[in-house]
Amino acid sequence: MPEIRKLQKEQTRERIIAAAFKVYSEQGFSAPTSAVAGEAHVSHGSVFAHFPTLESLLLCLLDIFFEDIKNEIHALSESVGDIKSLLSMHIDVLIRHESFYRRLTTEAVYLPEEARNTFIAIQSTVSIHFIQALEQKVSEGTVKSIPFHMMFNTWLGLVHYYLLNSELFAPGESVLARNKDTLIECFMSLIRT
């Protein structure tokens, strides 16, 4: 009996997490936890039984997103040091979390401090691998010698611009999926020697 109860608790927690991703992606991070409970088909108290504070729920979502991007980028950097592959993987991970990530880019400044710091850690993890791939290409002379942080910020600027203006570039569909190759090729043309 205790094992069944434990399994039910875990299933409820997973439903709350899935609902929170959906609600916050669609309504923003100011959406009430009652909306999450409604989407998960659980009582409002169940949300707080699993996540005592709104911040703990947000941190859980960010940790899931962080783990996904970190695992992908570590696996890729161990197998391939190619910049285009890294950019492609970055976009692929963002596509899986596109609505949530769009909200993060627009509402991060309003998140609690620990959640903002987690978002910064996500960007830092990506930038470390990005810079490692760039260092090799600069030393080979195939990429311009521009400060690495400027190259990374340029890449993020392109991605974020398209995300924030998705209704202009891809109404009703994934702006990143639709423009992935164009974004990568545009960025590569900016940095190639």
C-alpha positions as CSV (number, residue, x, y, z in Angstrom):
1,M,0.0,0.0,0.0
2,P,2.8,2.6,0.8
3,E,4.3,1.9,-2.6
4,I,1.0,2.7,-4.4
5,R,0.6,5.9,-2.4
6,K,4.2,6.9,-3.2
7,L,3.5,6.2,-6.9
8,Q,0.3,8.3,-6.8
9,K,2.2,11.2,-5.1
10,E,4.9,11.1,-7.8
11,Q,2.2,11.0,-10.6
12,T,0.5,14.0,-9.0
13,R,3.8,15.9,-8.8
14,E,4.5,15.2,-12.5
15,R,1.0,16.4,-13.4
16,I,1.5,19.6,-11.5
17,I,4.9,20.1,-13.2
18,A,3.4,19.5,-16.7
19,A,0.5,21.9,-15.9
20,A,2.9,24.5,-14.5
21,F,4.9,24.5,-17.7
22,K,1.7,24.9,-19.8
23,V,0.1,27.6,-17.6
24,Y,3.3,29.7,-17.2
25,S,4.1,29.3,-20.9
26,E,0.7,30.5,-21.9
27,Q,-0.2,33.0,-19.2
28,G,3.2,34.1,-17.8
29,F,4.8,33.7,-14.4
30,S,2.2,35.9,-12.7
31,A,-0.5,33.3,-13.3
32,P,-2.0,32.1,-10.0
33,T,-1.2,28.6,-8.7
34,S,-4.9,28.0,-8.7
35,A,-4.6,28.0,-12.6
36,V,-1.8,25.3,-12.3
37,A,-4.1,23.2,-10.0
38,G,-7.0,23.5,-12.4
39,E,-4.8,22.5,-15.4
40,A,-3.4,19.5,-13.4
41,H,-6.9,18.5,-12.1
42,V,-5.7,18.6,-8.5
43,S,-6.8,20.6,-5.5
44,H,-5.0,23.9,-4.9
45,G,-3.6,22.5,-1.7
46,S,-2.0,19.7,-3.6
47,V,0.2,22.2,-5.4
48,F,1.5,23.5,-2.1
49,A,1.8,20.0,-0.7
50,H,4.4,19.3,-3.4
51,F,5.8,22.8,-3.8
52,P,5.5,24.9,-0.5
53,T,6.1,28.2,-2.3
54,L,5.6,29.6,-5.8
55,E,9.3,30.0,-6.0
56,S,10.0,26.3,-5.3
57,L,7.7,25.5,-8.2
58,L,9.4,27.9,-10.5
59,L,12.8,26.6,-9.5
60,C,11.7,23.1,-10.2
61,L,10.7,24.1,-13.7
62,L,13.9,25.9,-14.3
63,D,15.9,22.9,-13.0
64,I,14.1,20.6,-15.5
65,F,14.8,23.0,-18.3
66,F,18.4,23.5,-17.1
67,E,19.0,19.7,-16.9
68,D,17.7,19.2,-20.5
69,I,19.9,21.9,-22.0
70,K,23.0,20.9,-19.9
71,N,22.7,17.2,-20.8
72,E,22.4,18.0,-24.5
73,I,25.2,20.5,-24.6
74,H,27.6,18.3,-22.5
75,A,26.9,15.3,-24.7
76,L,27.5,17.3,-27.9
77,S,30.6,19.0,-26.7
78,E,32.2,15.7,-25.8
79,S,31.5,14.3,-29.3
80,V,31.7,17.3,-31.6
81,G,33.3,20.7,-31.2
82,D,31.6,22.1,-34.3
83,I,29.9,25.5,-33.8
84,K,27.0,24.9,-36.2
85,S,26.2,21.6,-34.4
86,L,26.2,23.4,-31.1
87,L,23.9,26.2,-32.4
88,S,21.6,23.6,-33.9
89,M,21.4,21.7,-30.6
90,H,20.8,24.9,-28.7
91,I,17.8,25.7,-31.0
92,D,16.5,22.1,-30.8
93,V,16.5,22.3,-26.9
94,L,14.8,25.7,-27.1
95,I,12.2,24.4,-29.5
96,R,11.2,21.7,-27.0
97,H,10.6,24.5,-24.4
98,E,9.9,27.3,-26.8
99,S,6.9,28.9,-25.1
100,F,8.4,28.5,-21.6
101,Y,11.7,30.0,-22.8
102,R,10.0,32.9,-24.5
103,R,8.3,33.7,-21.2
104,L,11.7,33.4,-19.4
105,T,13.3,35.9,-21.8
106,T,10.5,38.4,-21.3
107,E,9.7,38.0,-17.6
108,A,13.1,36.9,-16.0
109,V,13.5,40.4,-14.4
110,Y,10.3,39.8,-12.5
111,L,11.2,36.4,-11.1
112,P,12.5,35.9,-7.6
113,E,16.2,36.3,-7.3
114,E,17.1,32.6,-7.0
115,A,15.0,31.9,-10.2
116,R,16.8,34.7,-12.0
117,N,20.2,33.3,-10.9
118,T,19.2,29.9,-12.2
119,F,18.3,31.4,-15.6
120,I,21.7,33.1,-15.6
121,A,23.3,29.8,-14.8
122,I,21.5,28.2,-17.8
123,Q,22.9,30.9,-20.1
124,S,26.4,30.6,-18.6
125,T,26.4,26.9,-19.2
126,V,25.6,27.4,-22.9
127,S,28.1,30.2,-23.2
128,I,31.0,28.1,-21.8
129,H,30.6,25.4,-24.4
130,F,29.9,28.0,-27.1
131,I,33.2,29.8,-26.2
132,Q,35.2,26.5,-26.2
133,A,34.0,25.8,-29.7
134,L,34.8,29.3,-30.8
135,E,38.3,29.4,-29.3
136,Q,39.3,26.4,-31.5
137,K,37.9,28.0,-34.6
138,V,39.5,31.4,-33.9
139,S,42.9,29.6,-33.4
140,E,42.4,27.9,-36.7
141,G,41.6,31.2,-38.4
142,T,38.1,30.2,-39.6
143,V,36.3,32.5,-37.2
144,K,36.8,36.2,-36.6
145,S,38.6,37.3,-33.5
146,I,35.7,39.1,-31.8
147,P,35.3,39.0,-28.0
148,F,33.6,35.8,-27.3
149,H,31.0,37.3,-25.0
150,M,30.0,39.6,-27.9
151,M,29.6,36.6,-30.2
152,F,27.5,34.7,-27.7
153,N,25.4,37.8,-27.0
154,T,24.9,38.3,-30.7
155,W,23.7,34.7,-31.0
156,L,21.3,35.1,-28.1
157,G,20.1,38.5,-29.5
158,L,19.2,36.8,-32.8
159,V,17.3,34.0,-31.1
160,H,15.6,36.2,-28.6
161,Y,14.5,38.7,-31.3
162,Y,12.8,36.0,-33.3
163,L,11.2,34.5,-30.1
164,L,9.9,37.9,-29.0
165,N,8.5,38.6,-32.5
166,S,7.3,35.1,-33.3
167,E,3.9,36.4,-34.5
168,L,5.7,38.3,-37.2
169,F,8.0,35.6,-38.4
170,A,6.0,32.4,-37.8
171,P,2.4,33.0,-36.8
172,G,0.8,29.9,-35.3
173,E,3.9,27.8,-35.4
174,S,7.4,27.4,-33.9
175,V,9.4,30.4,-34.9
176,L,12.6,28.6,-34.0
177,A,11.8,25.5,-36.0
178,R,10.7,27.6,-39.0
179,N,13.9,29.8,-38.9
180,K,16.5,27.5,-37.4
181,D,18.6,27.1,-40.5
182,T,18.4,30.8,-41.4
183,L,19.4,31.9,-37.9
184,I,22.4,29.5,-37.9
185,E,23.5,30.5,-41.4
186,C,23.1,34.2,-40.7
187,F,25.1,34.0,-37.5
188,M,27.8,31.9,-39.1
189,S,28.2,34.4,-41.9
190,L,28.7,37.1,-39.3
191,I,31.6,35.3,-37.6
192,R,33.4,33.5,-40.4
193,T,36.6,35.0,-41.7
